Amino acid sequence: MLERKLKRIAVVTSGGDSPGLNAAIRAVVRTALIHRIEIFGIRHGYEGLMKGDFIRLDGPSVSGVINRGGTFLFTTRSKNFESKAGLAKAVRSLARHKIDGLLVLGGNGSLKGAWELAQKTPAAVVGIPKSIDNDVGGTEYSIGFDTAVNTAVEVIDKLRDTATSHERLFFVEVMGRKRGFLALATALAGGAESVLLPEVKTDIASLCRILERGKKHGKISSIVVVAEGDEMGGALEIAKKIRKAGPYDVRVSIIGYQQRGGAPSAFDRILASQLGNAAVEALMAGERTKMVGIQKGEVVTVPLDFAWRIKKPLDSSLLRLAEVLSR
């Protein structure tokens, strides 16, 4: 059985950081140790993999990390890894350290890199999805998304006080260059008057009508959530257009990197623990070039290329709900 052959595995975090990475690493380490599998951490993402920056992990190394944001293994985005020479270095590094299985914590870009690596190395590769944008295909939730939504909503709750006190219109920009999952969830949970997404064409005239309708209903302030990847250039550009369109006292708040930091929410800690555990068990079961994820509340294993080949649809029912509840 593969479980007897699986002697040494490694885990790496790649791409942008997100809350819950340490919780996932903790689950990977503790699951491996229970099954008497040696576990190594690769520091500094794919750059560290190519350079052989491996450290042995044990129980004490993951003690007290479940509540910490970021990743104690550090992370990078690596252009070098995308080259043939970079992939070859990574393959040699895994062989030199006698790694039987590699677990990659990453978003769709990093998991695409993991898939390409899997085509070159005899080591089994399994991906664990993390992304505050929640845009990884094959899973309903990615590690870090829930915490990022909570962070953005906390900001909106505070801005609402100022907006009301000064009778202002606030445009709040959240991350999401290509997809609007984070913006939509934030707008719905924050009670925003409108939300602008990369997937939906922005109409300034329509937005003005929504704002005017709110005034007629007695609203003295408004919040509009904008995904940074909106076609019109984000919150600052849209605010300029709105100032020209009507007599609005407009302010802009760009939340930025705050969304990627901070202690993970309980949901993300549980999700990360589930996926970290499932990834090790997938390796033990002989799975190769796969990703673990969540579908309909259950932990599943899907082909690794689902991460970027499948484009998750925006939940149109949530978009309609946000529109209805904003009136």
BAMI-199423 format. One record per residue (C-alpha): residue in three letters; x, z, y. Coordinates in steps of 0.25 Angstrom, whole numbers, plus 5000, padded with zeros to 4 digits. Last residue first. Layout:
@type=ALA&xx=X&zz=Z&yy=Y .
...
***
This chain:
@type=ARG&xx=4865&zz=4995&yy=5198 .
@type=SER&xx=4878&zz=4998&yy=5191 .
@type=LEU&xx=4871&zz=5001&yy=5178 .
@type=VAL&xx=4866&zz=4987&yy=5175 .
@type=GLU&xx=4879&zz=4980&yy=5178 .
@type=ALA&xx=4887&zz=4990&yy=5170 .
@type=LEU&xx=4877&zz=4988&yy=5158 .
@type=ARG&xx=4878&zz=4973&yy=5159 .
@type=LEU&xx=4893&zz=4974&yy=5158 .
@type=LEU&xx=4892&zz=4984&yy=5147 .
@type=SER&xx=4883&zz=4974&yy=5139 .
@type=SER&xx=4893&zz=4963&yy=5142 .
@type=ASP&xx=4904&zz=4970&yy=5134 .
@type=LEU&xx=4916&zz=4962&yy=5137 .
@type=PRO&xx=4920&zz=4954&yy=5125 .
@type=LYS&xx=4933&zz=4956&yy=5118 .
@type=LYS&xx=4942&zz=4944&yy=5118 .
@type=ILE&xx=4948&zz=4943&yy=5104 .
@type=ARG&xx=4961&zz=4937&yy=5103 .
@type=TRP&xx=4969&zz=4948&yy=5109 .
@type=ALA&xx=4967&zz=4960&yy=5101 .
@type=PHE&xx=4960&zz=4952&yy=5089 .
@type=ASP&xx=4974&zz=4948&yy=5086 .
@type=LEU&xx=4977&zz=4961&yy=5079 .
@type=PRO&xx=4966&zz=4958&yy=5068 .
@type=VAL&xx=4956&zz=4969&yy=5068 .
@type=THR&xx=4956&zz=4984&yy=5062 .
@type=VAL&xx=4945&zz=4992&yy=5065 .
@type=VAL&xx=4942&zz=5007&yy=5070 .
@type=GLU&xx=4927&zz=5008&yy=5072 .
@type=GLY&xx=4918&zz=5011&yy=5084 .
@type=LYS&xx=4912&zz=4997&yy=5084 .
@type=GLN&xx=4926&zz=4991&yy=5084 .
@type=ILE&xx=4938&zz=4999&yy=5087 .
@type=GLY&xx=4953&zz=4993&yy=5085 .
@type=VAL&xx=4964&zz=4992&yy=5076 .
@type=MET&xx=4973&zz=4979&yy=5077 .
@type=LYS&xx=4978&zz=4971&yy=5066 .
@type=THR&xx=4991&zz=4963&yy=5063 .
@type=ARG&xx=4993&zz=4970&yy=5049 .
@type=GLU&xx=4984&zz=4980&yy=5042 .
@type=GLY&xx=4990&zz=4985&yy=5029 .
@type=ALA&xx=4982&zz=4998&yy=5028 .
@type=MET&xx=4993&zz=5006&yy=5033 .
@type=LEU&xx=4994&zz=4998&yy=5046 .
@type=ALA&xx=4979&zz=4999&yy=5048 .
@type=GLU&xx=4980&zz=5014&yy=5046 .
@type=VAL&xx=4991&zz=5014&yy=5057 .
@type=ALA&xx=4982&zz=5006&yy=5066 .
@type=ALA&xx=4969&zz=5015&yy=5063 .
@type=ASN&xx=4976&zz=5028&yy=5067 .
@type=GLY&xx=4980&zz=5022&yy=5081 .
@type=LEU&xx=4967&zz=5016&yy=5083 .
@type=GLN&xx=4959&zz=5029&yy=5080 .
@type=SER&xx=4968&zz=5037&yy=5089 .
@type=ALA&xx=4968&zz=5027&yy=5100 .
@type=LEU&xx=4953&zz=5027&yy=5100 .
@type=ILE&xx=4952&zz=5042&yy=5099 .
@type=ARG&xx=4962&zz=5044&yy=5111 .
@type=ASP&xx=4955&zz=5032&yy=5118 .
@type=PHE&xx=4941&zz=5039&yy=5117 .
@type=ALA&xx=4946&zz=5052&yy=5121 .
@type=SER&xx=4952&zz=5046&yy=5134 .
@type=PRO&xx=4967&zz=5043&yy=5135 .
@type=ALA&xx=4975&zz=5051&yy=5145 .
@type=GLY&xx=4979&zz=5043&yy=5157 .
@type=GLY&xx=4984&zz=5029&yy=5159 .
@type=ARG&xx=4980&zz=5014&yy=5158 .
@type=GLN&xx=4968&zz=5015&yy=5168 .
@type=GLN&xx=4977&zz=5022&yy=5179 .
@type=TYR&xx=4985&zz=5008&yy=5179 .
@type=GLY&xx=4975&zz=5002&yy=5188 .
@type=ILE&xx=4963&zz=5009&yy=5195 .
@type=ILE&xx=4962&zz=4999&yy=5206 .
@type=SER&xx=4952&zz=5005&yy=5217 .
@type=VAL&xx=4947&zz=4996&yy=5227 .
@type=ARG&xx=4938&zz=5000&yy=5240 .
@type=VAL&xx=4927&zz=4992&yy=5247 .
@type=ASP&xx=4918&zz=4996&yy=5258 .
@type=TYR&xx=4909&zz=4984&yy=5256 .
@type=PRO&xx=4903&zz=4975&yy=5268 .
@type=GLY&xx=4902&zz=4962&yy=5260 .
@type=ALA&xx=4908&zz=4950&yy=5253 .
@type=LYS&xx=4922&zz=4951&yy=5260 .
@type=ARG&xx=4924&zz=4965&yy=5255 .
@type=ILE&xx=4919&zz=4961&yy=5241 .
@type=LYS&xx=4930&zz=4950&yy=5240 .
@type=LYS&xx=4941&zz=4960&yy=5244 .
@type=ALA&xx=4936&zz=4970&yy=5234 .
@type=ILE&xx=4936&zz=4959&yy=5223 .
@type=GLU&xx=4951&zz=4956&yy=5226 .
@type=LEU&xx=4954&zz=4971&yy=5226 .
@type=ALA&xx=4946&zz=4974&yy=5213 .
@type=GLY&xx=4952&zz=4963&yy=5204 .
@type=GLY&xx=4956&zz=4948&yy=5206 .
@type=MET&xx=4943&zz=4940&yy=5206 .
@type=GLU&xx=4943&zz=4937&yy=5191 .
@type=ASP&xx=4943&zz=4952&yy=5188 .
@type=GLY&xx=4956&zz=4956&yy=5180 .
@type=GLU&xx=4957&zz=4970&yy=5187 .
@type=ALA&xx=4943&zz=4973&yy=5182 .
@type=VAL&xx=4934&zz=4978&yy=5193 .
@type=VAL&xx=4925&zz=4990&yy=5194 .
@type=VAL&xx=4915&zz=4990&yy=5206 .
@type=ILE&xx=4911&zz=5003&yy=5211 .
@type=SER&xx=4900&zz=5005&yy=5222 .
@type=SER&xx=4896&zz=5014&yy=5233 .
@type=ILE&xx=4884&zz=5017&yy=5241 .
@type=LYS&xx=4874&zz=5013&yy=5231 .
@type=GLY&xx=4860&zz=5013&yy=5236 .
@type=HIS&xx=4853&zz=5003&yy=5227 .
@type=LYS&xx=4855&zz=4993&yy=5238 .
@type=LYS&xx=4870&zz=4996&yy=5239 .
@type=GLY&xx=4871&zz=4993&yy=5224 .
@type=ARG&xx=4864&zz=4980&yy=5225 .
@type=GLU&xx=4874&zz=4977&yy=5236 .
@type=LEU&xx=4886&zz=4980&yy=5226 .
@type=ILE&xx=4879&zz=4971&yy=5215 .
@type=ARG&xx=4877&zz=4960&yy=5225 .
@type=CYS&xx=4891&zz=4961&yy=5230 .
@type=LEU&xx=4896&zz=4959&yy=5215 .
@type=SER&xx=4888&zz=4947&yy=5214 .
@type=ALA&xx=4894&zz=4941&yy=5226 .
@type=ILE&xx=4908&zz=4944&yy=5221 .
@type=ASP&xx=4905&zz=4938&yy=5207 .
@type=THR&xx=4916&zz=4941&yy=5197 .
@type=LYS&xx=4916&zz=4933&yy=5184 .
@type=VAL&xx=4915&zz=4943&yy=5172 .
@type=GLU&xx=4926&zz=4944&yy=5161 .
@type=PRO&xx=4936&zz=4949&yy=5171 .
@type=LEU&xx=4927&zz=4960&yy=5175 .
@type=LEU&xx=4920&zz=4965&yy=5188 .
@type=VAL&xx=4912&zz=4978&yy=5187 .
@type=SER&xx=4900&zz=4982&yy=5196 .
@type=GLU&xx=4893&zz=4995&yy=5201 .
@type=ALA&xx=4903&zz=5004&yy=5193 .
@type=GLY&xx=4897&zz=5015&yy=5185 .
@type=GLY&xx=4910&zz=5020&yy=5181 .
@type=ALA&xx=4907&zz=5019&yy=5166 .
@type=LEU&xx=4902&zz=5005&yy=5167 .
@type=ALA&xx=4913&zz=5000&yy=5177 .
@type=THR&xx=4924&zz=5006&yy=5169 .
@type=ALA&xx=4919&zz=5000&yy=5156 .
@type=LEU&xx=4918&zz=4986&yy=5163 .
@type=ALA&xx=4931&zz=4987&yy=5170 .
@type=LEU&xx=4938&zz=4991&yy=5157 .
@type=PHE&xx=4932&zz=4980&yy=5148 .
@type=GLY&xx=4935&zz=4970&yy=5159 .
@type=ARG&xx=4945&zz=4961&yy=5153 .
@type=LYS&xx=4956&zz=4952&yy=5158 .
@type=ARG&xx=4964&zz=4961&yy=5168 .
@type=GLY&xx=4957&zz=4974&yy=5165 .
@type=MET&xx=4961&zz=4986&yy=5173 .
@type=VAL&xx=4952&zz=4992&yy=5183 .
@type=GLU&xx=4948&zz=4989&yy=5197 .
@type=VAL&xx=4939&zz=4998&yy=5205 .
@type=PHE&xx=4931&zz=4991&yy=5217 .
@type=PHE&xx=4925&zz=5002&yy=5225 .
@type=LEU&xx=4914&zz=5000&yy=5235 .
@type=ARG&xx=4912&zz=5011&yy=5245 .
@type=GLU&xx=4902&zz=5021&yy=5250 .
@type=HIS&xx=4913&zz=5030&yy=5255 .
@type=SER&xx=4908&zz=5042&yy=5247 .
@type=THR&xx=4903&zz=5034&yy=5236 .
@type=ALA&xx=4915&zz=5026&yy=5234 .
@type=THR&xx=4924&zz=5038&yy=5234 .
@type=ASP&xx=4916&zz=5045&yy=5223 .
@type=ARG&xx=4915&zz=5032&yy=5215 .
@type=LEU&xx=4930&zz=5031&yy=5216 .
@type=LYS&xx=4931&zz=5044&yy=5207 .
@type=ASP&xx=4922&zz=5039&yy=5197 .
@type=ILE&xx=4929&zz=5025&yy=5197 .
@type=VAL&xx=4942&zz=5032&yy=5194 .
@type=GLU&xx=4936&zz=5040&yy=5182 .
@type=VAL&xx=4930&zz=5027&yy=5177 .
@type=ALA&xx=4944&zz=5020&yy=5177 .
@type=THR&xx=4950&zz=5031&yy=5169 .
@type=ASN&xx=4939&zz=5031&yy=5159 .
@type=VAL&xx=4940&zz=5016&yy=5157 .
@type=ALA&xx=4955&zz=5017&yy=5155 .
@type=THR&xx=4953&zz=5028&yy=5145 .
@type=ASP&xx=4943&zz=5020&yy=5137 .
@type=PHE&xx=4951&zz=5008&yy=5137 .
@type=GLY&xx=4964&zz=5015&yy=5132 .
@type=ILE&xx=4964&zz=5011&yy=5118 .
@type=SER&xx=4956&zz=4998&yy=5115 .
@type=TYR&xx=4941&zz=4998&yy=5112 .
@type=GLU&xx=4932&zz=4988&yy=5106 .
@type=THR&xx=4943&zz=4982&yy=5097 .
@type=GLY&xx=4946&zz=4968&yy=5092 .
@type=GLY&xx=4951&zz=4963&yy=5105 .
@type=VAL&xx=4959&zz=4971&yy=5115 .
@type=ASP&xx=4952&zz=4971&yy=5129 .
@type=ASN&xx=4950&zz=4986&yy=5131 .
@type=ASP&xx=4956&zz=4985&yy=5145 .
@type=ILE&xx=4963&zz=4998&yy=5143 .
@type=SER&xx=4970&zz=4992&yy=5131 .
@type=LYS&xx=4975&zz=4998&yy=5118 .
@type=PRO&xx=4972&zz=4991&yy=5104 .
@type=ILE&xx=4980&zz=4996&yy=5092 .
@type=GLY&xx=4987&zz=4984&yy=5085 .
@type=VAL&xx=4993&zz=4984&yy=5071 .
@type=VAL&xx=5005&zz=4977&yy=5066 .
@type=ALA&xx=5011&zz=4976&yy=5052 .
@type=ALA&xx=5026&zz=4975&yy=5052 .
@type=PRO&xx=5031&zz=4961&yy=5046 .
@type=THR&xx=5033&zz=4956&yy=5060 .
@type=LYS&xx=5031&zz=4943&yy=5066 .
@type=GLN&xx=5016&zz=4940&yy=5066 .
@type=ALA&xx=5013&zz=4955&yy=5069 .
@type=LEU&xx=5022&zz=4953&yy=5082 .
@type=GLU&xx=5012&zz=4943&yy=5087 .
@type=TRP&xx=5000&zz=4952&yy=5084 .
@type=ALA&xx=5007&zz=4964&yy=5091 .
@type=GLY&xx=5009&zz=4955&yy=5104 .
@type=LYS&xx=4994&zz=4952&yy=5103 .
@type=LEU&xx=4992&zz=4967&yy=5102 .
@type=SER&xx=5000&zz=4969&yy=5115 .
@type=GLY&xx=4992&zz=4959&yy=5123 .
@type=ASN&xx=4979&zz=4964&yy=5117 .
@type=GLY&xx=4982&zz=4978&yy=5121 .
@type=GLY&xx=4992&zz=4987&yy=5113 .
@type=LEU&xx=4995&zz=4998&yy=5103 .
@type=VAL&xx=5003&zz=4991&yy=5093 .
@type=LEU&xx=5005&zz=4997&yy=5079 .
@type=LEU&xx=5017&zz=4992&yy=5071 .
@type=GLY&xx=5018&zz=4993&yy=5056 .
@type=ASP&xx=5030&zz=4992&yy=5046 .
@type=ILE&xx=5041&zz=4996&yy=5056 .
@type=LYS&xx=5055&zz=4995&yy=5050 .
@type=HIS&xx=5061&zz=4998&yy=5063 .
@type=ARG&xx=5070&zz=4986&yy=5062 .
@type=ALA&xx=5058&zz=4978&yy=5058 .
@type=LEU&xx=5049&zz=4982&yy=5069 .
@type=SER&xx=5061&zz=4979&yy=5079 .
@type=ARG&xx=5063&zz=4965&yy=5073 .
@type=VAL&xx=5049&zz=4961&yy=5075 .
@type=ALA&xx=5049&zz=4966&yy=5089 .
@type=LYS&xx=5062&zz=4958&yy=5092 .
@type=ALA&xx=5055&zz=4946&yy=5086 .
@type=LEU&xx=5043&zz=4948&yy=5095 .
@type=GLY&xx=5052&zz=4949&yy=5107 .
@type=ALA&xx=5060&zz=4936&yy=5103 .
@type=LYS&xx=5047&zz=4928&yy=5101 .
@type=SER&xx=5042&zz=4933&yy=5115 .
@type=GLU&xx=5030&zz=4942&yy=5118 .
@type=PHE&xx=5038&zz=4955&yy=5116 .
@type=ASN&xx=5047&zz=4951&yy=5128 .
@type=LYS&xx=5035&zz=4951&yy=5137 .
@type=SER&xx=5032&zz=4966&yy=5134 .
@type=ARG&xx=5022&zz=4975&yy=5140 .
@type=THR&xx=5026&zz=4989&yy=5138 .
@type=THR&xx=5022&zz=5002&yy=5132 .
@type=PHE&xx=5027&zz=5017&yy=5131 .
@type=LEU&xx=5027&zz=5024&yy=5118 .
@type=PHE&xx=5021&zz=5036&yy=5125 .
@type=THR&xx=5009&zz=5028&yy=5128 .
@type=GLY&xx=5000&zz=5029&yy=5140 .
@type=GLY&xx=4990&zz=5041&yy=5141 .
@type=ARG&xx=4992&zz=5054&yy=5134 .
@type=ASN&xx=4981&zz=5061&yy=5127 .
@type=ILE&xx=4985&zz=5058&yy=5113 .
@type=VAL&xx=5000&zz=5061&yy=5116 .
@type=GLY&xx=5001&zz=5075&yy=5112 .
@type=SER&xx=5008&zz=5073&yy=5099 .
@type=VAL&xx=5012&zz=5059&yy=5097 .
@type=SER&xx=5027&zz=5061&yy=5096 .
@type=PRO&xx=5025&zz=5074&yy=5088 .
@type=GLY&xx=5018&zz=5067&yy=5076 .
@type=ASP&xx=5029&zz=5057&yy=5075 .
@type=LEU&xx=5034&zz=5044&yy=5081 .
@type=ARG&xx=5048&zz=5037&yy=5079 .
@type=ILE&xx=5052&zz=5029&yy=5091 .
@type=PHE&xx=5054&zz=5014&yy=5092 .
@type=ASP&xx=5060&zz=5006&yy=5104 .
@type=GLY&xx=5065&zz=4994&yy=5095 .
@type=LYS&xx=5067&zz=4985&yy=5107 .
@type=MET&xx=5056&zz=4975&yy=5103 .
@type=LEU&xx=5046&zz=4986&yy=5100 .
@type=GLY&xx=5050&zz=4993&yy=5113 .
@type=GLU&xx=5047&zz=4981&yy=5121 .
@type=TYR&xx=5034&zz=4979&yy=5113 .
@type=GLY&xx=5029&zz=4993&yy=5118 .
@type=HIS&xx=5039&zz=5002&yy=5125 .
@type=ARG&xx=5041&zz=5012&yy=5113 .
@type=ILE&xx=5038&zz=5009&yy=5099 .
@type=GLY&xx=5033&zz=5021&yy=5091 .
@type=PHE&xx=5037&zz=5023&yy=5077 .
@type=ILE&xx=5029&zz=5029&yy=5065 .
@type=GLU&xx=5033&zz=5032&yy=5051 .
@type=ILE&xx=5022&zz=5032&yy=5042 .
@type=ARG&xx=5019&zz=5045&yy=5034 .
@type=HIS&xx=5004&zz=5042&yy=5034 .
@type=ILE&xx=5001&zz=5054&yy=5043 .
@type=LEU&xx=5012&zz=5049&yy=5051 .
@type=ALA&xx=5006&zz=5036&yy=5054 .
@type=THR&xx=4993&zz=5041&yy=5058 .
@type=ARG&xx=4999&zz=5051&yy=5067 .
@type=VAL&xx=5008&zz=5040&yy=5074 .
@type=VAL&xx=4997&zz=5030&yy=5075 .
@type=ALA&xx=4987&zz=5041&yy=5081 .
@type=ARG&xx=4997&zz=5046&yy=5091 .
@type=ILE&xx=5000&zz=5031&yy=5095 .
@type=ALA&xx=4985&zz=5029&yy=5098 .
@type=ALA&xx=4984&zz=5042&yy=5106 .
@type=ASN&xx=4997&zz=5038&yy=5114 .
@type=LEU&xx=4990&zz=5024&yy=5117 .
@type=GLY&xx=4977&zz=5031&yy=5122 .
@type=PRO&xx=4977&zz=5027&yy=5136 .
@type=SER&xx=4983&zz=5013&yy=5139 .
@type=ASP&xx=4996&zz=5007&yy=5141 .
@type=GLY&xx=4999&zz=4993&yy=5144 .
@type=GLY&xx=5006&zz=4984&yy=5134 .
@type=SER&xx=5011&zz=4989&yy=5121 .
@type=THR&xx=5011&zz=5002&yy=5113 .
@type=VAL&xx=5019&zz=5002&yy=5100 .
@type=VAL&xx=5017&zz=5009&yy=5086 .
@type=ALA&xx=5027&zz=5009&yy=5074 .
@type=ILE&xx=5025&zz=5009&yy=5059 .
@type=ARG&xx=5034&zz=5014&yy=5048 .
@type=LYS&xx=5031&zz=5016&yy=5033 .
@type=LEU&xx=5020&zz=5007&yy=5030 .
@type=LYS&xx=5023&zz=5004&yy=5015 .
@type=ARG&xx=5015&zz=5015&yy=5009 .
@type=GLU&xx=5003&zz=5012&yy=5018 .
@type=LEU&xx=5004&zz=4997&yy=5014 .
@type=MET&xx=5000&zz=5000&yy=5000 .
***
